[in-house]
Amino acid sequence: QVQLVESGGGLVQAGGSLKLSCAASRITWRFSTMGWYRQAPGKQRELVATITSAGARNYADSVKGRFTISRDNTKVTYLQMNSLKVEDTAVYYCMRRSEIDGVANWGEGTLVTVSS
């Protein structure tokens, strides 16, 4: 069973930085696209960023230039978040999608709160 465990969330002031981590297990790393999504209170879950096994990155317009997604060979995916805004407050979810059959798996989420 795929496991995705997020960490690194917390409370930060606007303009600050946080780095999220997602540790994956029981997956074929080289055939997995990894991503971060977020869900703010009362809103739908939305894409933040994805990175393919080949390293191609995609970002939501709202985070371009501020957030950076990366991954390493220990099956950990990161989201470096800089210049945080109050509107970045949300539960952030790690996602893994198989590049073979498209099946997606989700972590339980980590809360990021940005105060003004």
C-alpha positions in Angstrom: 0.0 0.0 0.0 1.3 3.4 -1.0 2.3 5.7 1.8 2.8 9.4 1.6 3.7 11.3 4.8 3.9 15.0 4.8 5.8 17.2 7.3 7.0 20.8 7.7 3.7 22.6 8.0 3.2 25.2 10.7 2.5 28.9 11.5 4.5 31.6 9.8 4.2 35.3 9.3 3.5 36.8 5.9 6.7 37.2 3.9 8.2 34.2 5.6 9.3 30.8 4.3 8.5 27.1 5.0 9.7 23.9 3.5 7.3 21.0 3.2 8.5 17.4 2.8 6.7 14.3 1.5 8.2 10.9 2.2 6.9 8.2 -0.1 7.1 4.5 0.4 5.9 1.4 -1.5 6.0 3.1 -4.9 8.0 2.8 -8.0 9.8 6.2 -7.8 11.1 6.3 -11.4 7.5 6.0 -12.7 5.9 8.5 -10.4 4.8 12.1 -10.9 4.8 13.8 -7.5 2.8 16.9 -6.6 1.5 19.3 -4.0 -2.1 20.4 -3.8 -3.8 22.5 -1.2 -7.3 23.1 0.2 -8.2 26.3 1.9 -11.3 26.4 4.2 -14.5 26.5 2.2 -12.6 26.0 -1.1 -11.9 23.1 -3.5 -8.6 21.4 -3.5 -6.3 23.0 -6.1 -3.0 22.2 -7.8 0.1 23.9 -6.4 2.9 22.2 -8.2 3.9 18.9 -9.8 7.2 17.3 -10.9 7.5 14.3 -13.2 10.0 11.5 -12.9 12.0 13.3 -15.7 12.1 16.5 -13.6 9.5 18.6 -15.6 7.8 21.0 -13.3 4.4 22.7 -13.4 3.2 25.4 -11.1 -0.1 27.2 -10.4 0.1 30.8 -11.5 -0.5 32.0 -7.9 2.7 30.4 -6.7 5.1 30.9 -9.6 8.3 32.6 -8.6 7.6 32.0 -4.9 7.4 28.2 -4.6 9.8 25.5 -5.8 9.1 21.8 -6.0 11.9 19.3 -6.0 12.5 15.6 -5.5 15.5 13.4 -4.6 16.5 9.7 -4.9 15.4 8.9 -1.4 11.7 9.2 -2.4 11.2 12.5 -0.8 9.5 15.4 -2.5 9.9 19.0 -1.3 8.0 22.2 -1.6 10.0 25.3 -0.7 7.6 28.2 -0.1 9.0 31.7 0.0 7.3 35.1 0.3 4.3 33.4 1.9 1.0 35.3 1.8 -2.1 35.0 4.0 -3.9 33.5 1.1 -1.5 30.6 1.0 -3.1 29.3 4.2 -4.4 25.8 3.6 -3.9 22.2 4.2 -1.2 21.0 1.8 -1.5 17.5 0.4 1.2 15.4 -1.2 0.1 13.5 -4.3 1.7 10.7 -6.3 0.4 9.7 -9.7 1.6 6.7 -11.5 3.0 7.5 -15.0 2.0 4.0 -16.0 -1.7 3.7 -15.2 -2.5 7.2 -13.9 -3.6 6.0 -10.4 -3.2 8.8 -7.8 -2.5 8.5 -4.1 -2.7 11.1 -1.4 -1.2 11.9 1.9 -3.2 13.1 4.9 -2.1 16.7 4.6 -0.2 19.2 6.6 -1.5 22.6 7.7 0.2 25.8 6.7 -1.1 28.9 8.4 0.2 32.3 7.3 -0.6 35.2 9.6 -0.6 38.9 8.7 
